[in-house]
Amino acid sequence: MNPEELPLRDIHLPNPVGWWPPAPGWWLLAGVMLAVIVWLFWRWKQQQREEHSLELALAELERLQGRHGNNTKDLLRELSVLLRRVAMTQYGRQAVSGLMGEAWVTFLDAKAGKPLFAGKLAHLLTEVPYRPETQVETTALLHAIRQWIKLQRGKNHV
């Protein structure tokens, strides 16, 4: 047989590689990216809630100050409750609920990063609300609580 008469066909190239379906690595990358986006959105929403709760706490502080003035024992009781509520919201019930006296003041100062409630202010927070009726000056305590609440913005919590 003559080579010119052989029934041979031309070389056929394979079809070009299509873009679909993607390789498993691309699926993995897409899954990781989606997880990161969901986590970032969740973290942003959580931060927005924390900011909102701190703004509400500051508004409540102003309301309490306006309602009780600067020299009443009822104000001290309500300030103590407000401070504890904010701390529980920011750091969780387990970390805050059992703290009393000096441990409570130490916790507050540690979370502020500086000694805001040391000395007389610690006395106003831990002892005066539970004593018989006395009039005390609360302006410094109100300022310290306001500063403590503002310092909680942007901190990593629970």
DSSP file (Angstrom, degrees, kcal/mol; ACC not computed):
  #  RESIDUE AA STRUCTURE BP1 BP2  ACC     N-H-->O    O-->H-N    N-H-->O    O-->H-N    TCO  KAPPA ALPHA  PHI   PSI    X-CA   Y-CA   Z-CA
    1    1 A M              0   0    0      0, 0.0     5,-0.1     0, 0.0     0, 0.0   0.000 360.0 360.0 360.0 138.5    0.0    0.0    0.0
    2    2 A N    >   -     0   0    0      1,-0.1     3,-1.9     3,-0.0     4,-0.4  -0.602 360.0-130.7 -81.8 135.7    1.2    3.4   -0.9
    3    3 A P  G >  S+     0   0    0      0, 0.0     3,-0.9     0, 0.0    -1,-0.1   0.781 107.5  60.8 -61.5 -24.2    1.6    5.9    1.9
    4    4 A E  G 3  S+     0   0    0      1,-0.2    -2,-0.0     3,-0.1     0, 0.0   0.718 102.6  52.4 -72.8 -18.1   -0.4    8.4    0.0
    5    5 A E  G <  S+     0   0    0     -3,-1.9    -1,-0.2     2,-0.1    -3,-0.0   0.446  79.4 117.9 -98.0  -1.1   -3.3    6.1    0.0
    6    6 A L  S <  S-     0   0    0     -3,-0.9     2,-1.8    -4,-0.4     0, 0.0  -0.431  71.1-124.0 -67.6 138.9   -3.4    5.5    3.8
    7    7 A P        +     0   0    0      0, 0.0     2,-0.3     0, 0.0    -1,-0.1  -0.435  54.3 152.2 -83.5  66.6   -6.7    6.7    5.4
    8    8 A L        -     0   0    0     -2,-1.8     2,-0.3     1,-0.0     0, 0.0  -0.695  31.7-146.6 -96.7 148.7   -5.1    9.0    8.0
    9    9 A R        -     0   0    0     -2,-0.3     3,-0.1     1,-0.1     2,-0.0  -0.714  27.6 -92.2-108.6 163.2   -6.8   12.1    9.4
   10   10 A D        -     0   0    0     -2,-0.3     2,-0.2     1,-0.1    -1,-0.1  -0.291  53.0 -87.9 -68.0 159.1   -5.2   15.3   10.6
   11   11 A I        -     0   0    0      1,-0.0     2,-0.5    -2,-0.0    -1,-0.1  -0.507  42.0-148.2 -69.1 132.9   -4.2   15.8   14.2
   12   12 A H        -     0   0    0     -2,-0.2    -1,-0.0    -3,-0.1    -3,-0.0  -0.920   5.6-142.2-107.3 126.2   -7.1   17.0   16.3
   13   13 A L        -     0   0    0     -2,-0.5     0, 0.0     1,-0.1     0, 0.0  -0.544  29.2-102.7 -80.0 150.3   -6.3   19.3   19.3
   14   14 A P        -     0   0    0      0, 0.0    -1,-0.1     0, 0.0     3,-0.1  -0.276  46.8 -87.1 -67.7 160.4   -8.4   18.8   22.5
   15   15 A N        -     0   0    0      1,-0.1     3,-0.1     3,-0.0     0, 0.0  -0.347  55.2 -93.6 -62.8 148.4  -11.2   21.3   23.2
   16   16 A P        -     0   0    0      0, 0.0     2,-0.3     0, 0.0    -1,-0.1  -0.300  47.2 -96.4 -63.6 150.6  -10.0   24.4   25.1
   17   17 A V        -     0   0    0     -3,-0.1     2,-0.1     1,-0.1     0, 0.0  -0.529  43.6-136.9 -70.8 127.8  -10.3   24.1   28.9
   18   18 A G        -     0   0    0     -2,-0.3    -1,-0.1     2,-0.1    -3,-0.0  -0.371  10.8-126.5 -83.2 163.8  -13.5   25.8   30.0
   19   19 A W  S    S+     0   0    0     -2,-0.1    -1,-0.1     1,-0.1     4,-0.1   0.602  76.6 103.1 -85.8 -11.7  -13.9   28.1   32.9
   20   20 A W  S    S+     0   0    0      1,-0.2    -2,-0.1     2,-0.1    -1,-0.1  -0.982  70.9  28.4-125.7 135.7  -16.8   26.1   34.4
   21   21 A P  S    S-     0   0    0      0, 0.0    -1,-0.2     0, 0.0    -3,-0.1   0.576  90.8-135.5 -82.0 149.7  -16.8   24.2   36.7
   22   22 A P        -     0   0    0      0, 0.0    -2,-0.1     0, 0.0    -3,-0.1  -0.222  27.3 -94.2 -67.5 160.4  -13.9   25.7   38.6
   23   23 A A    >>  -     0   0    0      1,-0.1     4,-1.5    -4,-0.1     3,-1.0  -0.312  40.3-103.1 -68.8 158.6  -11.2   23.6   40.1
   24   24 A P  H 3> S+     0   0    0      0, 0.0     4,-2.3     0, 0.0     5,-0.2   0.806 120.2  61.4 -56.5 -31.2  -11.6   22.5   43.8
   25   25 A G  H 3> S+     0   0    0      1,-0.2     4,-2.5     2,-0.2     5,-0.1   0.879 102.5  50.5 -63.7 -37.0   -9.1   25.1   44.9
   26   26 A W  H <> S+     0   0    0     -3,-1.0     4,-2.5     2,-0.2    -1,-0.2   0.887 109.2  51.1 -68.1 -37.9  -11.3   27.9   43.6
   27   27 A W  H  X S+     0   0    0     -4,-1.5     4,-2.3     2,-0.2    -2,-0.2   0.914 111.2  48.7 -63.2 -41.5  -14.3   26.5   45.4
   28   28 A L  H  X S+     0   0    0     -4,-2.3     4,-2.5     2,-0.2    -2,-0.2   0.927 111.3  49.2 -63.4 -45.2  -12.2   26.4   48.6
   29   29 A L  H  X S+     0   0    0     -4,-2.5     4,-2.6     1,-0.2    -2,-0.2   0.907 110.8  50.2 -60.8 -42.4  -11.1   30.0   48.1
   30   30 A A  H  X S+     0   0    0     -4,-2.5     4,-2.4     2,-0.2    -1,-0.2   0.897 110.6  50.2 -63.9 -40.3  -14.7   31.1   47.5
   31   31 A G  H  X S+     0   0    0     -4,-2.3     4,-2.3     2,-0.2    -2,-0.2   0.914 111.7  47.1 -64.0 -43.0  -15.8   29.4   50.7
   32   32 A V  H  X S+     0   0    0     -4,-2.5     4,-2.4     2,-0.2    -2,-0.2   0.922 112.5  49.8 -64.7 -43.8  -13.1   31.0   52.8
   33   33 A M  H  X S+     0   0    0     -4,-2.6     4,-2.4     1,-0.2    -2,-0.2   0.912 111.2  49.2 -61.6 -42.8  -13.8   34.4   51.3
   34   34 A L  H  X S+     0   0    0     -4,-2.4     4,-2.6     2,-0.2    -1,-0.2   0.912 110.9  50.2 -62.9 -42.8  -17.5   34.0   52.0
   35   35 A A  H  X S+     0   0    0     -4,-2.3     4,-2.5     1,-0.2    -2,-0.2   0.899 111.0  49.2 -62.7 -40.7  -16.8   32.9   55.6
   36   36 A V  H  X S+     0   0    0     -4,-2.4     4,-2.7     2,-0.2    -2,-0.2   0.909 111.4  49.1 -65.3 -42.0  -14.5   36.0   56.1
   37   37 A I  H  X S+     0   0    0     -4,-2.4     4,-2.3     2,-0.2    -2,-0.2   0.924 112.4  47.7 -64.1 -44.4  -17.2   38.3   54.7
   38   38 A V  H  X S+     0   0    0     -4,-2.6     4,-2.5     2,-0.2    -2,-0.2   0.920 113.1  48.7 -62.3 -43.7  -19.9   36.8   57.0
   39   39 A W  H  X S+     0   0    0     -4,-2.5     4,-2.7     2,-0.2    -2,-0.2   0.917 111.1  49.6 -63.3 -43.5  -17.5   37.1   60.0
   40   40 A L  H  X S+     0   0    0     -4,-2.7     4,-2.3     2,-0.2    -1,-0.2   0.903 112.0  48.4 -62.5 -41.2  -16.7   40.7   59.2
   41   41 A F  H  X S+     0   0    0     -4,-2.3     4,-2.5     2,-0.2    -2,-0.2   0.922 112.5  48.5 -64.1 -44.6  -20.4   41.6   58.9
   42   42 A W  H  X S+     0   0    0     -4,-2.5     4,-2.3     1,-0.2    -2,-0.2   0.912 112.4  48.6 -61.1 -43.4  -21.2   39.8   62.1
   43   43 A R  H  X S+     0   0    0     -4,-2.7     4,-2.3     2,-0.2    -1,-0.2   0.890 110.7  50.7 -65.3 -39.7  -18.3   41.6   63.9
   44   44 A W  H  X S+     0   0    0     -4,-2.3     4,-2.2     2,-0.2    -2,-0.2   0.919 111.2  48.1 -63.7 -44.3  -19.4   45.0   62.5
   45   45 A K  H  X S+     0   0    0     -4,-2.5     4,-2.2     2,-0.2    -2,-0.2   0.900 111.3  51.0 -63.5 -40.5  -23.0   44.4   63.7
   46   46 A Q  H  X S+     0   0    0     -4,-2.3     4,-2.3     1,-0.2    -1,-0.2   0.907 110.3  49.1 -63.3 -41.9  -21.8   43.4   67.1
   47   47 A Q  H  X S+     0   0    0     -4,-2.3     4,-2.5     2,-0.2    -1,-0.2   0.879 109.0  52.7 -65.6 -38.1  -19.6   46.5   67.3
   48   48 A Q  H  X S+     0   0    0     -4,-2.2     4,-2.4     2,-0.2    -2,-0.2   0.905 109.3  49.7 -63.1 -41.3  -22.6   48.7   66.3
   49   49 A R  H  X S+     0   0    0     -4,-2.2     4,-2.6     2,-0.2    -2,-0.2   0.916 110.9  49.3 -63.4 -43.1  -24.7   47.1   69.1
   50   50 A E  H  X S+     0   0    0     -4,-2.3     4,-2.1     2,-0.2    -2,-0.2   0.918 111.3  49.0 -62.7 -43.5  -22.0   47.7   71.6
   51   51 A E  H  X S+     0   0    0     -4,-2.5     4,-2.2     1,-0.2    -1,-0.2   0.915 112.2  49.2 -61.2 -43.0  -21.7   51.4   70.5
   52   52 A H  H  X S+     0   0    0     -4,-2.4     4,-2.3     1,-0.2    -2,-0.2   0.908 109.9  50.4 -64.7 -42.0  -25.4   51.8   70.8
   53   53 A S  H  X S+     0   0    0     -4,-2.6     4,-1.9     1,-0.2    -1,-0.2   0.870 110.5  50.1 -66.1 -35.0  -25.6   50.3   74.2
   54   54 A L  H  X S+     0   0    0     -4,-2.1     4,-2.2     2,-0.2    -1,-0.2   0.882 109.4  51.1 -69.4 -37.3  -22.8   52.6   75.4
   55   55 A E  H  X S+     0   0    0     -4,-2.2     4,-2.1     2,-0.2    -2,-0.2   0.905 110.3  49.6 -64.3 -40.2  -24.7   55.6   74.0
   56   56 A L  H  X S+     0   0    0     -4,-2.3     4,-2.5     2,-0.2    -2,-0.2   0.883 109.0  52.7 -64.2 -37.8  -27.8   54.5   75.9
   57   57 A A  H  X S+     0   0    0     -4,-1.9     4,-2.2     2,-0.2    -2,-0.2   0.904 109.1  48.9 -65.3 -41.1  -25.7   54.1   79.0
   58   58 A L  H  X S+     0   0    0     -4,-2.2     4,-2.0     2,-0.2    -1,-0.2   0.896 111.6  49.5 -65.0 -38.8  -24.4   57.7   78.7
   59   59 A A  H  X S+     0   0    0     -4,-2.1     4,-2.3     2,-0.2    -2,-0.2   0.901 110.5  50.3 -65.3 -40.2  -28.0   58.9   78.1
   60   60 A E  H  X S+     0   0    0     -4,-2.5     4,-2.7     2,-0.2    -2,-0.2   0.879 107.7  54.2 -64.5 -37.7  -29.2   57.0   81.2
   61   61 A L  H  X S+     0   0    0     -4,-2.2     4,-2.3     2,-0.2    -2,-0.2   0.922 109.8  46.6 -61.4 -44.4  -26.3   58.6   83.2
   62   62 A E  H  X S+     0   0    0     -4,-2.0     4,-2.3     2,-0.2    -2,-0.2   0.895 111.9  51.4 -64.5 -39.8  -27.5   62.1   82.1
   63   63 A R  H  X S+     0   0    0     -4,-2.3     4,-2.2     2,-0.2    -2,-0.2   0.922 110.7  47.8 -63.6 -44.0  -31.1   61.2   83.0
   64   64 A L  H  X S+     0   0    0     -4,-2.7     4,-2.6     1,-0.2     5,-0.3   0.911 111.3  50.7 -63.4 -42.4  -30.1   60.0   86.4
   65   65 A Q  H  X S+     0   0    0     -4,-2.3     4,-2.1     1,-0.2    -1,-0.2   0.908 112.5  46.7 -63.1 -41.6  -28.1   63.1   87.1
   66   66 A G  H  < S+     0   0    0     -4,-2.3    -1,-0.2     1,-0.2    -2,-0.2   0.855 115.0  46.6 -68.3 -34.6  -30.9   65.3   86.0
   67   67 A R  H  < S+     0   0    0     -4,-2.2    -2,-0.2    -5,-0.2    -1,-0.2   0.880 126.8  24.1 -76.0 -38.5  -33.5   63.4   88.1
   68   68 A H  H  < S-     0   0    0     -4,-2.6     3,-0.5     1,-0.3    -2,-0.2   0.586  92.7-144.2-106.0 -12.4  -31.5   63.1   91.3
   69   69 A G     <  -     0   0    0     -4,-2.1    -1,-0.3    -5,-0.3     3,-0.2  -0.477  44.2 -62.8  76.8-156.2  -29.0   66.1   91.2
   70   70 A N  S    S+     0   0    0      1,-0.1    68,-1.6    -2,-0.1    -1,-0.2   0.502 120.8  53.3-108.0  -6.0  -25.6   65.6   92.6
   71   71 A N  S    S+     0   0    0     -3,-0.5     2,-0.4    66,-0.2    -1,-0.1  -0.057  76.1 106.8-127.9  35.9  -26.1   65.0   96.3
   72   72 A T     >  -     0   0    0     -3,-0.2     4,-1.2    63,-0.1    63,-0.1  -0.883  59.4-139.9-120.7 151.0  -28.5   62.1   96.9
   73   73 A K  H  > S+     0   0    0     -2,-0.4     4,-2.1     1,-0.2     5,-0.2   0.834 103.7  61.9 -71.2 -33.9  -28.1   58.6   98.0
   74   74 A D  H  > S+     0   0    0      1,-0.2     4,-2.5     2,-0.2     5,-0.2   0.879 100.4  55.2 -59.6 -37.4  -30.6   57.3   95.5
   75   75 A L  H  > S+     0   0    0      1,-0.2     4,-2.7     2,-0.2    -1,-0.2   0.921 105.8  51.3 -61.5 -43.3  -28.4   58.6   92.8
   76   76 A L  H  X S+     0   0    0     -4,-1.2     4,-2.2     2,-0.2    -2,-0.2   0.911 110.0  49.3 -61.5 -42.1  -25.5   56.5   94.2
   77   77 A R  H  X S+     0   0    0     -4,-2.1     4,-2.0     1,-0.2    -1,-0.2   0.946 114.3  44.3 -61.5 -47.6  -27.6   53.4   94.2
   78   78 A E  H  X S+     0   0    0     -4,-2.5     4,-2.6     1,-0.2    -2,-0.2   0.849 111.3  53.7 -69.9 -32.9  -28.8   53.9   90.6
   79   79 A L  H  X S+     0   0    0     -4,-2.7     4,-2.7    -5,-0.2    -1,-0.2   0.907 108.0  51.0 -64.8 -40.4  -25.3   54.8   89.4
   80   80 A S  H  X S+     0   0    0     -4,-2.2     4,-2.0    -5,-0.2    -2,-0.2   0.911 112.0  46.9 -62.3 -42.5  -24.0   51.5   90.9
   81   81 A V  H  X S+     0   0    0     -4,-2.0     4,-2.5     2,-0.2    -2,-0.2   0.924 112.7  49.5 -65.1 -44.5  -26.7   49.6   89.1
   82   82 A L  H  X S+     0   0    0     -4,-2.6     4,-2.5     1,-0.2     5,-0.2   0.927 110.8  49.5 -61.0 -45.2  -26.0   51.4   85.9
   83   83 A L  H  X S+     0   0    0     -4,-2.7     4,-2.3     1,-0.2    -1,-0.2   0.901 112.3  47.9 -62.1 -41.5  -22.3   50.7   86.1
   84   84 A R  H  X S+     0   0    0     -4,-2.0     4,-2.5    -5,-0.2    -1,-0.2   0.890 110.6  51.7 -67.3 -39.3  -22.8   47.0   86.8
   85   85 A R  H  X S+     0   0    0     -4,-2.5     4,-2.3     2,-0.2    -2,-0.2   0.923 111.1  47.4 -62.9 -43.8  -25.3   46.7   83.9
   86   86 A V  H  X S+     0   0    0     -4,-2.5     4,-2.3     1,-0.2    -2,-0.2   0.924 112.4  49.7 -63.7 -43.6  -22.8   48.3   81.5
   87   87 A A  H  X S+     0   0    0     -4,-2.3     4,-3.0     1,-0.2     5,-0.3   0.900 111.1  49.2 -63.3 -40.5  -20.0   46.0   82.8
   88   88 A M  H  X S+     0   0    0     -4,-2.5     4,-1.8     1,-0.2    -1,-0.2   0.893 111.3  50.1 -66.2 -38.0  -22.2   42.9   82.4
   89   89 A T  H  < S+     0   0    0     -4,-2.3    -2,-0.2    -5,-0.2    -1,-0.2   0.902 119.1  37.3 -64.5 -40.4  -23.2   44.0   78.8
   90   90 A Q  H  < S+     0   0    0     -4,-2.3    68,-0.9    -5,-0.2    -2,-0.2   0.852 133.0  21.0 -81.7 -36.0  -19.5   44.5   77.9
   91   91 A Y  H  < S-     0   0    0     -4,-3.0     4,-0.4    -5,-0.2    -3,-0.2   0.436 108.6-104.4-119.9  -1.5  -17.8   41.7   79.7
   92   92 A G     X  -     0   0    0     -4,-1.8     4,-1.0    -5,-0.3     3,-0.3   0.185  28.3 -89.5  92.3 149.3  -20.5   39.1   80.4
   93   93 A R  H  > S+     0   0    0      1,-0.2     4,-2.7     2,-0.2     3,-0.5   0.866 120.9  58.3 -62.1 -39.6  -22.4   38.1   83.5
   94   94 A Q  H  4 S+     0   0    0      1,-0.2     4,-0.4     2,-0.2    -1,-0.2   0.869 108.2  45.8 -61.8 -37.1  -19.8   35.5   84.6
   95   95 A A  H  4 S+     0   0    0     -4,-0.4    -1,-0.2    -3,-0.3    -2,-0.2   0.735 126.3  25.9 -78.3 -21.8  -17.0   38.0   84.8
   96   96 A V  H >< S+     0   0    0     -4,-1.0     3,-2.0    -3,-0.5    -2,-0.2   0.791  98.1  76.4-113.2 -37.5  -19.0   40.7   86.7
   97   97 A S  T 3< S+     0   0    0     -4,-2.7    -3,-0.1     1,-0.3    -2,-0.1   0.770  97.9  46.7 -60.5 -31.5  -21.8   39.3   88.8
   98   98 A G  T 3  S+     0   0    0     -4,-0.4     2,-0.3    -5,-0.3    -1,-0.3   0.490  86.1 110.1 -88.5  -1.7  -19.7   38.0   91.6
   99   99 A L    <   +     0   0    0     -3,-2.0     2,-0.3     4,-0.1    -3,-0.0  -0.580  39.1 160.1 -81.4 131.9  -17.5   41.1   92.1
  100  100 A M    >>  -     0   0    0     -2,-0.3     3,-1.3     0, 0.0     4,-0.7  -0.963  46.6 -12.3-142.8 159.6  -18.1   43.2   95.2
  101  101 A G  H 3> S-     0   0    0     -2,-0.3     4,-1.8     1,-0.3     3,-0.3  -0.186 128.1  -0.5  57.3-131.8  -16.1   45.7   97.2
  102  102 A E  H 3> S+     0   0    0      1,-0.2     4,-2.7     2,-0.2    -1,-0.3   0.837 132.6  57.6 -63.2 -35.3  -12.5   46.1   96.4
  103  103 A A  H <> S+     0   0    0     -3,-1.3     4,-2.2     2,-0.2    -1,-0.2   0.887 106.4  50.2 -63.5 -37.7  -12.6   43.4   93.7
  104  104 A W  H  X S+     0   0    0     -4,-0.7     4,-2.4    -3,-0.3    -2,-0.2   0.928 112.6  45.5 -65.0 -46.3  -15.3   45.4   91.9
  105  105 A V  H  X S+     0   0    0     -4,-1.8     4,-2.6     2,-0.2    12,-0.2   0.901 112.5  51.3 -65.5 -41.3  -13.3   48.6   92.0
  106  106 A T  H  X S+     0   0    0     -4,-2.7     4,-2.5     2,-0.2    -1,-0.2   0.909 109.9  50.5 -61.6 -42.1  -10.2   46.8   90.9
  107  107 A F  H  X S+     0   0    0     -4,-2.2     4,-2.4     2,-0.2    -2,-0.2   0.935 111.2  47.9 -60.2 -47.9  -12.1   45.3   87.9
  108  108 A L  H  X S+     0   0    0     -4,-2.4     4,-1.4     1,-0.2    -2,-0.2   0.919 113.7  46.7 -61.1 -44.7  -13.4   48.7   86.9
  109  109 A D  H  X>S+     0   0    0     -4,-2.6     4,-1.5     1,-0.2     5,-1.0   0.891 111.4  52.0 -65.5 -38.6  -10.0   50.3   87.1
  110  110 A A  H  <5S+     0   0    0     -4,-2.5    -2,-0.2     1,-0.2    -1,-0.2   0.908 110.6  47.4 -64.3 -41.1   -8.4   47.4   85.2
  111  111 A K  H  <5S+     0   0    0     -4,-2.4    -1,-0.2     1,-0.2    -2,-0.2   0.749 112.1  50.6 -73.7 -22.5  -11.0   47.7   82.4
  112  112 A A  H  <5S-     0   0    0     -4,-1.4    -1,-0.2     2,-0.2    -2,-0.2   0.745 104.8-131.4 -81.9 -24.4  -10.4   51.5   82.2
  113  113 A G  T  <5S+     0   0    0     -4,-1.5    -3,-0.2     1,-0.2    -4,-0.1   0.503  81.9  56.2  84.5   3.7   -6.7   51.0   82.0
  114  114 A K  S   <S-     0   0    0     -5,-1.0     2,-1.7     0, 0.0     3,-0.2  -0.975 100.4 -87.8-159.0 159.7   -6.2   53.6   84.8
  115  115 A P        +     0   0    0      0, 0.0     3,-0.1     0, 0.0    -6,-0.1  -0.521  57.2 150.7 -77.8  86.0   -7.3   54.1   88.4
  116  116 A L  S    S+     0   0    0     -2,-1.7     5,-0.1     1,-0.2    28,-0.1   0.831  74.1  36.6 -81.1 -34.1  -10.6   56.0   87.9
  117  117 A F  S    S+     0   0    0     -3,-0.2     5,-0.4   -12,-0.2     8,-0.2   0.200  84.1 128.9-109.4  15.5  -12.3   54.8   91.0
  118  118 A A    >   -     0   0    0      3,-0.2     3,-1.0    -3,-0.1     2,-0.3  -0.299  66.7  -1.8 -69.8 155.8   -9.5   54.6   93.5
  119  119 A G  T 3> S+     0   0    0      1,-0.2     4,-1.4     2,-0.2     3,-0.5  -0.468 132.9   6.8  73.9-128.1   -9.8   56.3   97.0
  120  120 A K  H 3> S+     0   0    0     -2,-0.3     4,-2.1     1,-0.2    -1,-0.2   0.828 127.7  58.1 -63.7 -34.6  -12.9   58.2   97.8
  121  121 A L  H <> S+     0   0    0     -3,-1.0     4,-1.9     1,-0.2    -1,-0.2   0.867 102.8  53.9 -66.4 -34.7  -14.7   57.2   94.6
  122  122 A A  H  > S+     0   0    0     -3,-0.5     4,-2.4    -5,-0.4     5,-0.3   0.908 108.0  50.9 -62.7 -40.7  -14.3   53.5   95.6
  123  123 A H  H  X>S+     0   0    0     -4,-1.4     4,-2.1     1,-0.2     5,-1.9   0.891 108.7  51.6 -62.2 -41.3  -15.9   54.3   98.9
  124  124 A L  H  <5S+     0   0    0     -4,-2.1    -1,-0.2     1,-0.2    -2,-0.2   0.855 115.2  42.2 -65.4 -34.7  -18.9   56.0   97.1
  125  125 A L  H  <5S+     0   0    0     -4,-1.9    -2,-0.2    -8,-0.2    -1,-0.2   0.870 125.1  29.6 -79.3 -37.2  -19.4   53.0   94.9
  126  126 A T  H  <5S+     0   0    0     -4,-2.4    -3,-0.2    -5,-0.2    -2,-0.2   0.760 130.8  16.4-101.1 -26.7  -19.0   50.2   97.5
  127  127 A E  T ><5S+     0   0    0     -4,-2.1     3,-1.7    -5,-0.3     4,-0.3   0.808 108.1  63.2-117.5 -46.0  -20.1   51.5  100.9
  128  128 A V  G > <S+     0   0    0     -5,-1.9     3,-1.6     1,-0.3    -4,-0.1   0.850  96.6  60.1 -59.0 -39.5  -22.2   54.7  100.8
  129  129 A P  G 3  S+     0   0    0      0, 0.0    -1,-0.3     0, 0.0   -52,-0.1   0.740 109.7  45.2 -61.8 -18.0  -25.2   53.3   98.9
  130  130 A Y  G <  S+     0   0    0     -3,-1.7    -2,-0.2     2,-0.1     3,-0.1   0.306  97.6  89.0-108.4   7.7  -25.7   50.7  101.7
  131  131 A R  S <  S-     0   0    0     -3,-1.6     3,-0.2    -4,-0.3    -3,-0.0  -0.567  90.4 -78.6 -99.3 165.9  -25.3   53.0  104.7
  132  132 A P  S    S-     0   0    0      0, 0.0    -1,-0.2     0, 0.0    -2,-0.1  -0.174  79.6 -54.6 -58.2 161.6  -28.0   55.0  106.5
  133  133 A E  S    S+     0   0    0     -3,-0.1     2,-0.3    -4,-0.0   -61,-0.0  -0.079  72.6 158.4 -46.9 120.3  -29.0   58.2  104.8
  134  134 A T        -     0   0    0     -3,-0.2     2,-0.5    -6,-0.1   -61,-0.1  -0.986  36.2-131.2-141.6 151.2  -26.1   60.5  104.1
  135  135 A Q        +     0   0    0     -2,-0.3     2,-0.3   -63,-0.1   -63,-0.1  -0.905  33.9 168.9-103.5 129.0  -25.5   63.4  101.6
  136  136 A V        -     0   0    0     -2,-0.5     2,-0.5   -65,-0.1    -2,-0.0  -0.923  40.0-103.2-135.5 160.6  -22.3   63.2   99.6
  137  137 A E        +     0   0    0     -2,-0.3     4,-0.2     1,-0.1   -66,-0.2  -0.751  34.6 177.1 -85.2 125.0  -20.9   65.0   96.6
  138  138 A T     >  +     0   0    0    -68,-1.6     4,-2.8    -2,-0.5     5,-0.2   0.342  49.2 101.9-113.3   5.4  -21.2   62.9   93.5
  139  139 A T  H  > S+     0   0    0      1,-0.2     4,-2.2     2,-0.2     5,-0.2   0.911  85.8  47.2 -59.3 -44.2  -19.8   65.1   90.8
  140  140 A A  H  > S+     0   0    0      2,-0.2     4,-2.4     1,-0.2    -1,-0.2   0.887 112.7  50.0 -65.7 -38.2  -16.4   63.4   90.7
  141  141 A L  H  > S+     0   0    0      2,-0.2     4,-2.8     1,-0.2     5,-0.2   0.918 109.4  50.8 -66.4 -43.1  -18.1   60.0   90.6
  142  142 A L  H  X S+     0   0    0     -4,-2.8     4,-2.4     1,-0.2    -2,-0.2   0.914 111.7  48.3 -59.5 -42.7  -20.4   61.0   87.8
  143  143 A H  H  X S+     0   0    0     -4,-2.2     4,-2.4    -5,-0.2    -2,-0.2   0.916 112.0  48.9 -63.7 -43.3  -17.4   62.2   85.8
  144  144 A A  H  X S+     0   0    0     -4,-2.4     4,-2.6     2,-0.2    -2,-0.2   0.906 112.2  48.0 -65.0 -41.7  -15.5   59.0   86.5
  145  145 A I  H  X S+     0   0    0     -4,-2.8     4,-2.5     2,-0.2     5,-0.2   0.925 111.7  49.9 -65.6 -43.5  -18.4   56.8   85.4
  146  146 A R  H  X S+     0   0    0     -4,-2.4     4,-2.1    -5,-0.2    -2,-0.2   0.919 113.0  46.9 -59.7 -43.7  -18.9   58.9   82.2
  147  147 A Q  H  X S+     0   0    0     -4,-2.4     4,-2.0     2,-0.2    -2,-0.2   0.898 110.6  52.4 -65.7 -40.9  -15.2   58.5   81.5
  148  148 A W  H  X S+     0   0    0     -4,-2.6     4,-0.7     2,-0.2    -2,-0.2   0.917 109.7  48.8 -62.2 -43.9  -15.3   54.8   82.2
  149  149 A I  H >< S+     0   0    0     -4,-2.5     3,-0.9     1,-0.2     4,-0.3   0.921 111.6  49.1 -63.0 -43.0  -18.2   54.2   79.8
  150  150 A K  H >< S+     0   0    0     -4,-2.1     3,-1.1     1,-0.2    -1,-0.2   0.839 105.7  58.1 -65.8 -32.4  -16.5   56.2   77.1
  151  151 A L  H 3< S+     0   0    0     -4,-2.0    -1,-0.2     1,-0.2    -2,-0.2   0.675  92.5  69.9 -70.9 -16.4  -13.2   54.2   77.5
  152  152 A Q  T X< S+     0   0    0     -3,-0.9     3,-1.4    -4,-0.7    -1,-0.2   0.630  73.8 108.1 -77.9 -12.6  -15.1   51.0   76.8
  153  153 A R  T <  S+     0   0    0     -3,-1.1     3,-0.1    -4,-0.3  -106,-0.0  -0.443  87.7   7.4 -66.3 133.4  -15.5   51.9   73.1
  154  154 A G  T 3  S+     0   0    0      1,-0.3    -1,-0.2    -2,-0.2     2,-0.2   0.504  94.6 131.1  78.3   3.3  -13.4   49.9   70.8
  155  155 A K    <   -     0   0    0     -3,-1.4     2,-0.5     1,-0.1    -1,-0.3  -0.611  64.5-109.8 -87.9 151.6  -12.1   47.5   73.4
  156  156 A N        -     0   0    0     -2,-0.2     2,-0.2    -3,-0.1    -1,-0.1  -0.687  46.2-176.9 -79.2 127.1  -12.2   43.7   72.8
  157  157 A H              0   0    0     -2,-0.5   -66,-0.2     1,-0.1   -67,-0.1  -0.494 360.0 360.0-116.1-175.5  -14.8   42.2   75.0
  158  158 A V              0   0    0    -68,-0.9   -67,-0.1    -2,-0.2    -1,-0.1   0.453 360.0 360.0  -3.3 360.0  -16.2   38.8   75.9
